[in-house]
């Protein structure tokens, strides 16, 4: 009764900012999650895998290596898929090349250059 003659009209719509329009789109947050997933998980994992492949290709005789099982020994023979390593004098073990984890530094003594670093 009191407000029967008043028209409640909204004024002209305020322009939305670019940020508001981007957040309103559901694909933008999804793309952000995918980007974070890529840079935090996928990229470091592929980089580490490529470094491991490079290390496997660079293996040579008399390198001291560590396997995934924890064996430490020197490479006696190399083939495309199998590494024969000597874990004790006269004791040789054949291991798949992909199971070599790293080149070991256990038996190596540090040189003067390595000690200064």
PALUMDO-938982 format. One line per field, with one value per residue (C-alpha): x negated, y, z; chain; residue in one letter. Coordinates in steps of 0.001 Angstrom, whole numbers. Layout:
u = [X:...];
v = [Y:...];
w = [Z:...];
chaine = [A:...];
residu = [a:...];
***
This chain:
u = [0:-2712:-5038:-2505:-3503:-7305:-9009:-12073:-14191:-17806:-20171:-22472:-24476:-28008:-30628:-32271:-36022:-38052:-38862:-35163:-34388:-37330:-36460:-32830:-34001:-34375:-37163:-39626:-40012:-40206:-42991:-44818:-44646:-45987:-48855:-49820:-49637:-51932:-54577:-54574:-54290:-54662:-57519:-59957:-59159:-59857:-63036:-64285:-63388:-65338:-68362:-68159:-68078:-71115:-72941:-72092:-73403:-76648:-77545:-80992:-83224:-84649:-81927:-80723:-76923:-73980:-70976:-67367:-67881:-70713:-73620:-76807:-79440:-81659:-80581:-82460:-80538:-77880:-75336:-72219:-69896:-72093:-74863:-77218:-78537:-81149:-80008:-82990:-86211:-85097:-81363:-79458:-75775:-73751:-71278:-68938:-70264:-67030:-67515:-70687:-69699:-72827:-76547:-77940:-80467:-81052:-84399:-85777:-88008:-87464:-90105:-91474:-89107:-86044:-87123:-87345:-83751];
v = [0:2488:1655:867:3745:3265:1364:-500:-453:-1496:966:133:-3064:-2498:-3785:-6994:-7187:-9650:-11611:-12078:-13338:-15782:-17232:-17644:-19949:-23493:-24422:-21885:-23412:-26862:-25690:-24220:-27563:-29383:-26873:-27296:-31096:-30919:-28679:-30385:-34065:-34910:-32645:-33587:-37274:-37238:-35230:-37781:-40672:-39112:-38559:-42237:-43336:-41155:-42706:-46231:-45466:-44098:-47196:-48689:-51427:-50932:-48468:-49111:-49312:-49769:-51887:-51476:-54481:-52695:-54673:-52694:-53921:-53222:-53808:-56766:-57125:-55134:-56111:-54404:-55599:-57372:-56083:-58583:-57096:-58423:-58031:-59843:-61310:-64141:-63610:-62305:-61477:-60781:-57937:-56313:-52975:-51196:-52335:-50264:-47358:-45221:-45071:-45502:-43271:-45574:-46976:-43765:-41443:-37745:-35868:-32501:-30725:-32558:-31888:-28139:-28016];
w = [0:767:-2123:-4828:-7069:-6883:-9652:-8465:-11575:-11697:-13255:-16143:-15540:-14313:-16763:-15582:-15289:-17322:-14156:-13371:-16851:-16812:-13422:-14496:-17295:-15845:-18267:-16879:-13376:-14960:-17277:-14290:-12440:-15497:-15816:-12164:-12529:-15564:-13985:-10568:-11521:-15208:-16276:-13461:-13915:-17659:-17095:-14557:-16891:-19760:-17464:-16439:-20105:-20824:-17865:-19070:-22557:-21101:-19057:-19719:-18337:-14819:-13820:-10300:-10311:-7955:-8938:-7837:-5556:-3779:-5235:-5728:-8136:-11122:-14697:-16188:-19458:-21297:-23920:-25241:-22457:-19897:-17656:-16040:-12837:-10461:-6863:-5307:-6739:-9015:-8332:-11348:-11510:-14639:-14330:-16829:-17964:-16965:-13348:-12942:-10713:-10678:-11099:-7611:-5933:-2939:-4048:-5503:-3531:-3988:-5949:-4846:-7228:-5810:-2204:-2787:-4110];
chaine = [A:A:A:A:A:A:A:A:A:A:A:A:A:A:A:A:A:A:A:A:A:A:A:A:A:A:A:A:A:A:A:A:A:A:A:A:A:A:A:A:A:A:A:A:A:A:A:A:A:A:A:A:A:A:A:A:A:A:A:A:A:A:A:A:A:A:A:A:A:A:A:A:A:A:A:A:A:A:A:A:A:A:A:A:A:A:A:A:A:A:A:A:A:A:A:A:A:A:A:A:A:A:A:A:A:A:A:A:A:A:A:A:A:A:A:A:A];
residu = [x:x:x:x:x:x:x:x:x:x:x:x:x:x:x:x:x:x:x:x:x:x:x:x:x:x:x:x:x:x:x:x:x:x:x:x:x:x:x:x:x:x:x:x:x:x:x:x:x:x:x:x:x:x:x:x:x:x:x:x:x:x:x:x:x:x:x:x:x:x:x:x:x:x:x:x:x:x:x:x:x:x:x:x:x:x:x:x:x:x:x:x:x:x:x:x:x:x:x:x:x:x:x:x:x:x:x:x:x:x:x:x:x:x:x:x:x];
***
